Amino acid sequence: MQLRTPMRVRTRIPPRAPIPPVATQSSDTMPPVATQSSAAMQASDTMPPGVATQPTLTRRGLLASSVAAGAIALLSTPHIARAQAKTLIVTCYGGAYEKLFREQLIPTFEKETGATVRLVLGLAKDNIPLLRAAGIDNPPLDVCMTNEVIAEILRTEGYFTALPEDKVTNLKDVAPIARYPGDMAVTGMLQPVGIAYRTDTVSDPVTSWKGLFERPDLKGQIGMYNITNSLGFMFVLMMARIYGGSETAYDAAFKQIQTLKPFSQVDFSGTMEIQLTRGEVDVAPLDFAAVMRLQRQGVPVDAKVPSEGMVAFDQVFNVTKGSKSKDLAFAWVDYFLRPETQQKLVNGFFISPTNLKTVIPPELATSPIMITGDRLQRVVRHDWATANRQRDKIVEQWNRLMT
């Protein structure tokens, strides 16, 4: 059906106009791969506030740097600390994440357990060289918080152990999408992604992924993510589902996505927030947490939940198989899943909690883009094992067709 093309009056913001500071959440890029762009691998998809980007790594560069990265991490953790049964080593992002962990989460846990929590700061992709360099039996950390696109690789290589329900009792209250076969991991928080738009230039919002391809009035004004960003990868997988009937129907996805050209490509969502704020793009996939932050800063943006379902940034919690403090590690995961802990994350980052008993503040509960409860069932869970095996092929095809 041919959709009516609404008339729009474009009001451009001057390029040098001041913009609100962009505070972004933390989720990392796909595992490093060689691409045709020198900036193909940014440090993070959704960069935490205050975290500088890291140099681009190719596959060869990653392997070459693994030993050095692991050695640095091990040296930064004194042997005496690892020998103490009451010390727990967990990963965390910098910036706002580190601040919230240190000020609001760690003190309560340490008081309850008598343990000392030490943070290993970095980005999701850093966990691959960190754990590979140390080996399965001597991990430099006890709990690894990372994105599932990364966790799937390490889980397959044997670095993680199952979460026992008798020690992680809050598992019983998390949403089905947050649990994994054999409880090998649990998703602690989600940032669902929908279709964001500027309310001052788009009077007829796009309400479906298909709708992006049926709006000639938006031609050239749709923002996209580079394939090395996990959201760019997820967009390809979603379009494969919609236009090819399967996540592996990559050719069908690329054929459809090409019809959107020309489009702007960014390497992480912080840049997309800036482009929407400046009016450089009018419509783009963006996580709802970012949309709510921008709204509170006075930016005229809103978002819609696509009718076909949402993709999402995730933070998956894994306990290392070789941890010498497994009981503390299980306790940390259980603590993170508590409704009270989850509520702190909602208040701080506008994330979607995975514990279904979490109380959402009234001012957020009424937002149509605060995805909780049964609505989490509309988040698509990708087959990252299959996707990761085809990653190089997908990246090469994107670079060839979309640049």
Secondary structure, DSSP 8 states (H G I E B T S, - for coil): --------------TTS---------EE-SS----SSTT---SEEE--TT--------HHHHHHHHHHHHHHHHHTS-HHHHH-TTEEEEEE-STHHHHHIIIIIHHHHHHHH--EEEEEE--GGGHHHHHHHH-TTS-S-SEEEE-HHHHHHHHHTT-EE---TTTSGGGGGB-GGGB-GGG--EEEEEEEEEEEEETTT-SS---STGGGGG-GGGTT-BEEE-TTSHHHHHHHHHHHHHHHSSTT-HHHHHHHHGGG-S-EEESSHHHHHHHHHHTS-SEEEEEHHHHHHHHHTT--EEEE--TT-BEEEEEEEEEETT-S-HHHHHHHHHHHHSHHHHHHHHHHH--EESBTT----HHHHT-TT---GGGGGGB----HHHHHHTHHHHHHHHHHHH-
